[in-house]
């Protein structure tokens, strides 16, 4: 079981629910160490006094706020002293409709769990009430010497806590971006064609259909270099669309999207099944394409399989077919 990153109480009205906070996501980013070229020796960062050049131990480091003409030093304990109670309490101040919070405000997501089995009833009560009302709780709390604005939501039987950006942290796009369009310029024909393109590329959202291809390429690069092999370079990005050719490009895009939707999934899948050496690997197929392959192979239980399970089942099926052919 995961360890909680914070423990305290979730309060609403006079109700106090002891809870624990758990990370809801885990990054799959591949991390590299810093090495000196030619020696493969590790290179490490040190905390160094910039005046003396000497290393400073962690115990001797304090926080300093730049006040212009001097630094104001703040000890770690002093930050806790100014928010002693609130650092252990998520206090819901009110409830708002789910769609009232714009996506730009959302930052990180955590799971909330009852601290003990005896609090399960109160936990379920709040989760059910939020689910039925279509509301989210707005609260603040302090964690690791920082105050957070958060939204508490009910999601599939679990209470989730989403940290939110403060209003003054949201940048005005009109001040940040120099060349925003003013809403004019596109003709009626171009707008209609663009809408057709959006419609022809519409799909059902399934996060299992998407995977980090760059991470896969990095792993392939590391594996190839370990064997002394080389890997091909990625394709160059497409050239920017010339405004003069915009209508032609839109029309061609719609035609391509429609033709892909009418049979490209099956054709890609058939190439993989046939063992075409130029065909994409199973890992590069979407979940929809993998499911179509699994349907053709009559793999049992495919409707409830995740993407990784479909790949594993199809790999086993291809191995069985090769053994039978030989």
N, C-alpha and C positions, 0 to 999 in steps of 0.2 A: 504494500500500500504506500501511496505517496505521503510525504511529510507535509503538514500544513505550513504555509508561509506566514500565517498570522492567525492569532486566536483572540476572540473577544466576544462581544455581545451585539446582536442585531436588535435594535429597539424600534418599535412603532407604537405610538400612543403610550400606554402604560405596560405594554407587553415587552419583555426582555427575553431574547432567545440566544443562549450561548452557541456560538458557531465557530467553525474553522474555515480558513480560506486556502484553496488549493489552486495551483496553476492549471489553466484549462488547455494550454497549448505547449508544444515542445518543438523547437526549431530543429530542422534536419540539415541545417547549413553545415557544409564540410569545413572544418577548421584546420588551418595550417600552423605549424610552428615556424618561428624565424630562425634561419640557419645562416651561418657564414659561408658564402660561396667558396667552393674549393676544399672546405674542411668538414662540412656537415656538422659543425659544432653549434649547439643551441645558443641563441642570442636572447638574453633576458633584459627586461626593463628594470631599472632601479629608481628608487625615490632618492633624489640627490638635492642637496642644498645648492641652489644656483649661485650663491655667493662664494661658498667655500669649496664646492665640488665634492663634499663628503656625503656618504650615504646616510640617510636618516631612518631610524626604526619607526615602525607604524605607531608604537606607543607614544612617540614624541611629536606626532603630527596632530595639529588642531585645525579647525576650519577658520578661514579668514575672509571677511567681507571687505571688498575694496571701497572705502569711503572717500576716495579721491586723493586726499593728502596722507592717508594712513590706512592700515588694515585694522579692522575691529575683530578681535579674536573671540571665538565662541567655542566653548567646550561641548563635547557630545551630550553630557548630562544636562546642560543648560537648556538644550532644545526639548528634552523630555520633560523638564520641570515646568515649561510654559504650556504644556498640553498633557498633564498627567492622566486625567480621566478619559479624555476624548481619544487618546491613543489606543484605548481598549474597547471602543464603542463605535458601531456603525449606526448612526441615528437617522432614521427615515423622517424627513420633515414634511413630506407630502407625496402624492401619487399623481402621475400624469399618463395620458394615453400613449401607447407604444409608439405610434407614428409621429409624435410631437418632437421627438429628439432627432435632429438631423444626423445623418451618418458621419459627417465630418467631426462631430464631437466625440465619437467612440475611439477609445485608445486600446487598452488591454482587457482581456476577459479572464475571469477566475470562476471557479466553482465554489459555492457555499455549502457546507455540510453541517448537520447538527453535531455539537461537540460530544454528545453522549446519546445513547439509545433512548433515555427517558425524555429527551426533548423532540423526539421524532413527530409527536402529535402536533406540537406547536409549529414545527417546521412545515409539515404537510398542510396545516391550516393556512399559513401565509402563502404557500405555493399555489394551493387551489384557489384562494381568494384572488390572487393576482391573475391567474390563468382565466378565471371566469369573468373578471372585470375588464380584462384587456389592458391592464395598467402596469406601470413600472414604478418602483419606489425610488425617490431621489434622496440621496443621503450624502453625508461627508464623514470621513474618518481619517485618522493619522496612522501611517505605517512608515517605519524607517525614517523618522524625522521629516516626513512630508505629508501635507494634507491633500486628500483626494476628494474630488467630486465624483460620485458614482451613481449608477442606475442598477437597481436590483430587479431582476426579471425572473419570470417562471418559464422554463424551457424544458419540455418533455419530462416533467416530474422532478426537475432539479432547479434549485435557485441559483442563478448566476449573478455575478457582480461584475459590471463593466465600468472601468475607470473612464472618466470623461475629461476632455480638455475644458479648462476654464474659458469663459467667454473672451477674456482679453488675450488668450493664446491663439485664437483663430485669426488668421491673416485675411485681410480684404483682398480678394483676387484682382480687383480693379486697380489697386495700388501696387500689386506685386507683378502683374503681367502687363507688358507694354502694348501688345498688339491684339488685344481682344476685339472680336468683331462687334459691330453695333446692331447686328440682327438683319442687316440689309446686304444685298449683293447677289444672293442665290435667286435664280429664276424659278418660276412656278414648275417648269418641266424638270429642272434639276432637283428641286425639293421632292417632287413626286417620285422621281427615279430613286432618290436616296431612301425614301420611305419604303419603296419596293425592295431595295437591297436589304434594309433592316428586317423587313417581313420575311424575306427568303432565307435569312440567316438566323431566324428565331429558333429557339430550342428549349428543351426542358433543362432546368438547372440541376446538375448532379455533380457535386464536388469530386466524386470518384473518377469522373471523366478527365480530370486535369492532374498532371503530375509535373514535377520540377525537372524538365529536360536538361537544364544547365547542370544541375547536380549530377545527373546520370552521365553527362559528358565529362565532367570533372573526374568521376570515378573511373570512367573508361580511359581517360588520359593517364591517371595514376597507374592503372593496371597495365596499360601498354608500355609506359616508360619503365615499369618494373621489369618487363620482359625485353626491354631494349627495342621496342617497336615504336612506330609513329602513328599518329591519328590524323585524319583529314580535317581541314579547316572548315569552319561553319560557313554557310552561304552569306554573302554580303547583303545588307539590308536593301530593300527596294528603293528605287529612286523616288523622289517627291513627285506627286502628281502635278502636271502642268495645268494651270487653271483653264487654259485654252482647250485642253483635251478632256476636261472634267466630265462632260456629258457622255463621251465615248467610253471613258473608263468606268463610269457608273453602269452603263448599259452592259458592258462586257462582264462586270462584276456580278450583276444580277443573273446573266446567262450562265456564268460559271457556278454560282451558288445553286441555281436550280438544277443544273446537270449533276452536281455533286450529290445533292439531296435525293436524286432519283435512282442512284445505284452505285455511287462510288464506295459506300461503306461495304456493300457485298463484294465488290470487285477487289478491294484491298484485302478483305478477309480471305477470299478465294486464292489470292496470290500467296498468302502466308500458308494456307492449308496445302497448296500444291508444291510447297518447298521452293518457290521461286527465289533464287539467290539475291535478286535485286529488290525483293519484297521487304516491307518494313518488319521489324521484329515485333513479337507480341507485346513487349514493353512500350512500344511506340503507339499502339492502338488505343483508342478510347474505350471506355467501358461498354458503350453501345456496340462497337465493332467486335469486342471480345465476346459479348453476349450473343451476337449473331453467329460467331464461329461456334460457340458452345451449343447453340440451338441446332446448327447443322450437324454437329458431332453427337447430338442427343445426350449431352452430359447431364446426369441426374443432379438435382438440387441447384441448378444454375441460377434460378430466379432469386435465390437468397444469398448468392455469393457476392463478396466484395471483389474489387478489381484485382487485387493480388491473388485471391483464391481462384478467380477465373483463369489468370495467367498460369498458375500452378496446375490446374486441372487440364488446360489445353496443352501444356508442355508434356504432361504425362500421356495424353491422348496421342500427340504427335510421335512420341517415343514408341508407343504401342503399335502405331500404324507402320513406322519404319521397321520395327522388328518383324511384323507380320509380312511385310513386303520382301524382306530378306530371307 
